[in-house]
Amino acid sequence: MPTIRQVLIAFSTATTLLWANAASAELLRKESASTVKITIDRLETILKERGFTIFARVDHAAGAKSVNQELRPTELLMFGNPQGGTPMMQAEQTMGASLPLRALAWQDAAGKVWLGYDAVTDIATSRGLSKDHPAVVRTAEALKALTDAAVKP
């Protein structure tokens, strides 16, 4: 049986690798014509209409407020669809560490609202999956179309 120290070291190593992969992916950004809330509401509606599962919605500004700190509007949406995710995990099971997908809407210091997400092709290649794999291409194209629709005026 592993010691607590061994478990903590393993957890720390896994966490570091997970964040290193996420940090190496390009954050694709799109300016939104709406507020953060409306942008995430719109994305959530579009995703649900297309059969995606919404796993979580995180209001980071509300979290900051709960500990008496300030943060401009910032919301994260976690979502997925087994039709797209499963083929990527079948090809490279460690893709499961980067799924479900995430999109972040935030208001910058100048008051502009952005919608961003990590490039699926970067995530895939960091895990050893070809950016040309059909499931990666389909997911990247779908994510582009979904987020384009969410930021429209």
Disulfide bonds with the S-S distance in Angstrom:
none
